[in-house]
Amino acid sequence: MCKFFQRLTMLLVLAIMALPGETRPEGSKGRTAADANGVQAVLWRLPVDIASLNLLYGSGGEDRQPHGPFTFIEEDSEGTNPKIDVRDQDGVKWKVKFGSEARPEVVATRLVWAAGYFTTDDYFVENLQVKDLPSHLHRGQDLVGPDSTLHNVRLKRPMKGQEKIGTWRWAANPFVGTREFNGLRVLMALMNNWDLKDVNNAIYEDKQTREQTYVVSDLGATFGTTGYIRSLHGSRGNLEAYKRSKFISNLGGDRVDFESPSRPTLIESVNIPVYMRRLDLRWIGRRIPRDDAKWMGQVLAQLSAEQIRDAFRAAGYSAQEVEEFAAVVQDRIARLNAL
């Protein structure tokens, strides 16, 4: 009987693997949209002089960096990586993420911002000492050093003057079918962002104008593998995995398919519900209009090699890692422009 169920499970897995990624309908709305109450939704704004942007400090700039000392507020139990909230000497509240996502997320926010999309202010801190840190954290205690010091962390502050009011869906939002929405899909593929669950998206509303900005708020699963694997280190911020990964998986007619997000590995299929949820994300990187993909390449091509290196320097990567990561990004931008 046991062998029968094993064979049945294997047949089910093989059947699932044979399924194509889900095809989603395409819309025709603009980069901004207003609802029945006149609330304006925004996904993208034309960057001003991309070549002059400082990717070492990102959207927050040098002046809005966190300033220690830092005091513990509370632990955050959401997401995969351990997080805590702290307050700096200026009274600013920061969300600290430590673990495998800290470095790649800092890089990703800079590229997203430079391309004209919205993001939070993220900074990388190599050594962060936190006052009043509990003697034991529920997650990430093994990453706490002597004197309550955290190493290689990302600090994120809320978007200025805005409040998070919910999440948005990749398959249903006011921008489906637009060049800007498709460009965002391309950008996610360029960075190998495979964790494109809807819960990782956020809508922020301006407290005064009520304008709503649509943001990919969790960018930690980037610059590693093209799809979900169990290894946190291997799937995020992994130079060798990023270098080996395939970028464009198919180019035919006026559509482009990207490898990321790819289907989970066979070994992950033992958890059928998770496997199916991951499989359902594949459409995000597929059947993107060639012109929209090339447009995103043209936007990113305005960045200099030094700016791209600065994005990786901002995340504390070594000099060799900076060069090699940046080379992959530049090659992918060139391939988009050659479409």
C-alpha positions in Angstrom: 0.0 0.0 0.0 2.8 2.4 0.9 4.5 1.8 -2.5 1.1 2.4 -4.2 0.8 5.9 -2.6 4.4 6.7 -3.4 3.8 5.9 -7.1 0.5 7.8 -7.1 2.3 10.8 -5.6 5.0 10.7 -8.2 2.5 10.5 -11.0 0.7 13.5 -9.6 4.0 15.4 -9.3 4.9 14.6 -12.9 1.5 15.7 -14.1 1.8 19.0 -12.2 5.3 19.6 -13.7 3.9 19.2 -17.2 1.4 22.0 -16.6 2.2 25.3 -18.3 2.3 28.5 -16.3 -1.0 30.2 -15.9 -1.9 32.7 -18.6 -3.3 36.0 -17.4 -5.6 38.4 -19.3 -4.1 41.7 -20.4 -5.7 45.0 -19.7 -5.3 48.4 -21.3 -5.3 51.0 -18.5 -2.7 53.8 -18.0 0.1 54.3 -15.6 -2.3 56.2 -13.3 -5.9 55.4 -12.6 -8.7 57.0 -10.5 -11.4 55.1 -8.8 -15.0 56.1 -8.3 -14.0 58.4 -5.4 -11.4 60.1 -7.5 -8.4 58.5 -5.6 -5.4 58.5 -7.9 -3.3 55.3 -8.2 0.3 55.5 -9.4 2.8 52.8 -10.3 5.6 54.7 -12.1 7.0 58.2 -12.6 9.5 59.3 -15.2 12.8 59.5 -13.4 14.5 62.8 -13.5 18.0 62.6 -15.0 18.7 58.9 -14.3 22.4 59.4 -15.0 22.7 61.7 -12.0 21.1 59.5 -9.4 23.1 58.4 -6.5 22.7 54.6 -6.1 25.0 54.4 -3.2 22.4 56.0 -0.9 19.2 55.3 -3.0 15.9 57.0 -2.7 16.5 58.2 0.8 19.7 60.0 0.0 22.7 60.6 2.2 20.8 62.9 4.6 18.1 60.4 5.6 20.5 57.6 6.7 19.8 56.1 10.1 21.8 57.6 13.0 22.7 55.6 16.1 22.4 54.8 18.8 19.5 52.4 18.3 16.9 51.2 20.8 14.8 48.1 20.5 11.1 48.5 20.2 9.6 45.1 19.3 10.2 41.9 17.3 8.4 41.4 13.9 7.2 37.9 13.2 6.2 38.4 9.6 8.0 37.0 6.6 10.8 34.5 6.3 13.8 36.4 7.6 14.0 37.6 11.2 13.1 41.3 11.8 12.9 43.8 14.6 11.8 47.4 14.9 14.2 49.9 16.4 14.3 53.7 16.9 17.3 55.8 16.2 18.6 58.9 18.0 16.4 61.2 15.8 13.3 59.3 16.9 12.9 57.6 13.5 11.5 54.1 13.5 13.3 51.6 11.4 12.6 48.0 10.5 15.7 45.9 10.7 16.0 42.7 8.6 18.9 40.4 9.2 19.7 37.2 7.4 20.1 36.2 3.7 17.7 38.9 2.3 19.4 42.0 3.8 22.0 42.6 1.1 20.1 41.8 -2.1 17.1 43.8 -1.0 19.2 46.9 -0.6 20.5 46.5 -4.2 17.1 45.8 -5.6 15.5 48.9 -4.0 18.1 51.1 -5.8 17.5 49.6 -9.2 13.7 49.8 -8.8 14.0 53.4 -7.7 16.3 54.3 -10.6 13.9 52.8 -13.1 11.1 55.1 -11.9 9.2 52.8 -9.5 8.4 53.5 -5.9 10.3 52.0 -3.0 11.1 52.5 0.7 14.3 54.0 2.0 16.6 51.1 2.6 20.2 51.2 4.0 22.7 48.5 4.8 24.6 48.5 8.1 27.5 46.2 8.7 27.4 46.4 12.5 24.3 47.6 14.3 24.3 47.8 18.1 20.9 47.8 19.7 20.1 48.9 23.2 17.5 47.0 25.3 17.6 44.0 22.9 16.0 41.0 24.6 18.3 38.3 25.8 16.5 35.9 23.5 14.8 36.6 20.1 12.2 34.2 18.7 14.0 34.3 15.4 17.6 35.1 14.5 19.1 34.8 17.9 22.1 33.0 16.3 22.8 36.1 14.3 23.2 38.4 17.4 26.8 39.0 18.4 28.3 40.2 21.6 27.0 43.5 23.1 23.7 43.0 21.3 25.3 43.7 17.9 23.7 42.6 14.7 25.8 42.1 11.6 25.0 42.8 7.9 21.5 44.1 8.3 19.0 46.1 6.2 17.2 49.1 7.8 14.0 50.3 6.2 11.9 53.3 7.0 8.3 54.0 6.0 7.6 56.1 2.9 7.6 59.7 4.0 4.1 61.1 4.6 2.4 57.9 3.5 0.5 55.1 5.2 0.3 51.5 4.1 -3.4 50.7 3.5 -3.2 47.2 1.9 -1.6 45.0 -0.7 -2.2 44.7 -4.4 -2.4 41.7 -6.8 -0.2 41.0 -9.8 -3.1 39.5 -11.7 -5.6 42.3 -10.9 -4.6 45.9 -10.5 -5.2 49.2 -12.3 -2.1 48.9 -14.4 -2.3 45.4 -16.0 -1.4 45.6 -19.7 0.4 48.9 -19.5 4.0 49.4 -20.6 5.0 50.4 -17.1 3.4 47.3 -15.5 5.1 45.1 -18.0 8.4 46.9 -17.4 8.1 46.1 -13.7 7.7 42.4 -14.6 10.9 42.6 -16.7 12.8 44.3 -13.9 11.7 41.5 -11.5 13.1 39.0 -14.0 16.3 40.9 -14.4 17.0 40.7 -10.7 15.8 37.0 -10.5 13.0 38.0 -8.0 11.2 34.7 -7.7 9.1 35.5 -4.6 6.4 37.5 -6.3 3.6 36.6 -3.9 0.9 39.3 -3.7 1.5 39.7 0.0 4.9 41.1 -0.9 3.2 44.1 -2.6 2.0 47.1 -0.8 -0.3 50.1 -1.5 0.7 53.4 0.3 -1.6 56.3 0.5 -0.5 59.9 0.8 -2.1 61.3 4.0 -2.8 64.7 2.4 -3.5 64.1 -1.3 -4.8 60.5 -0.9 -2.8 59.5 -3.9 -2.0 55.8 -3.8 1.4 54.4 -4.8 1.8 50.7 -5.7 5.0 49.2 -4.5 6.8 45.8 -4.6 7.6 46.1 -0.9 9.7 42.9 -0.3 12.6 42.5 -2.7 14.8 40.2 -0.6 14.5 37.1 -2.9 16.7 38.6 -5.6 20.1 38.1 -7.2 20.2 34.4 -6.6 18.3 31.5 -8.2 15.4 32.0 -10.6 13.0 30.0 -8.5 12.2 28.8 -5.0 14.6 26.4 -3.4 14.9 25.5 0.3 18.3 27.1 0.8 17.9 30.7 1.9 21.5 31.4 1.2 21.5 29.8 -2.2 18.4 31.5 -3.5 19.1 35.1 -2.4 22.1 37.3 -3.0 24.1 34.3 -4.3 26.6 35.4 -7.0 27.4 32.0 -8.5 23.7 31.1 -8.7 22.9 34.5 -10.3 25.8 34.2 -12.8 24.7 30.6 -13.8 21.0 31.4 -14.1 19.2 31.8 -17.5 17.7 35.2 -18.2 15.6 35.0 -21.4 14.0 31.6 -21.8 12.1 32.1 -25.0 11.8 34.8 -27.7 9.2 34.4 -30.4 7.3 36.9 -32.4 6.4 39.9 -30.4 6.6 38.2 -27.0 9.4 37.5 -24.5 9.5 34.8 -21.8 11.9 35.2 -18.9 13.2 32.4 -16.8 12.3 34.0 -13.5 10.2 33.2 -11.7 10.7 29.6 -12.6 9.0 26.5 -11.3 10.2 25.1 -8.0 12.6 22.2 -8.1 11.4 18.6 -8.1 12.3 18.0 -4.5 10.0 20.9 -3.5 7.0 19.1 -5.0 6.6 17.0 -1.9 4.6 20.0 -0.6 1.9 20.1 -3.3 0.1 23.3 -2.1 3.4 25.3 -2.0 4.4 23.8 -5.3 1.2 24.9 -6.9 1.3 28.4 -5.5 4.9 28.8 -6.8 3.8 27.4 -10.2 1.0 30.0 -10.4 3.6 32.8 -10.3 5.4 31.8 -13.5 3.1 33.8 -15.7 4.5 37.1 -14.3 7.7 36.6 -16.3 6.1 35.2 -19.4 4.5 36.5 -22.7 5.7 40.1 -22.1 5.5 42.3 -25.2 8.9 42.6 -26.8 8.6 46.4 -27.1 7.8 46.8 -23.4 10.8 44.6 -22.5 13.0 46.7 -24.7 11.6 49.9 -23.2 12.7 48.8 -19.8 16.2 48.0 -21.2 16.3 51.5 -22.6 15.4 53.0 -19.2 18.1 51.0 -17.4 20.7 51.6 -20.1 20.8 55.2 -18.9 22.6 54.0 -15.7 26.4 54.0 -15.9 28.5 51.0 -15.0 29.6 52.9 -11.9 26.1 53.6 -10.7 25.3 49.9 -11.0 28.4 49.1 -9.0 27.3 51.6 -6.4 24.1 49.7 -5.9 26.0 46.6 -4.9 28.6 48.6 -2.9 25.6 50.0 -0.9 24.9 46.5 0.2 28.4 45.8 1.6 29.5 43.3 -1.1 33.2 42.8 -1.6 35.0 44.6 -4.5 35.1 41.4 -6.5 31.4 40.6 -5.9 30.5 44.2 -6.9 32.3 43.8 -10.2 30.8 40.4 -11.0 27.2 41.1 -9.9 27.3 44.4 -11.9 28.6 42.6 -15.0 25.6 40.3 -15.0 23.2 43.2 -14.6 24.9 45.1 -17.4 24.8 42.1 -19.7 21.1 41.6 -19.1 20.4 45.3 -19.8 22.3 44.9 -23.1 20.3 41.9 -24.0 17.0 43.7 -23.4 18.2 46.5 -25.7 19.1 44.0 -28.4 15.5 42.6 -28.6 
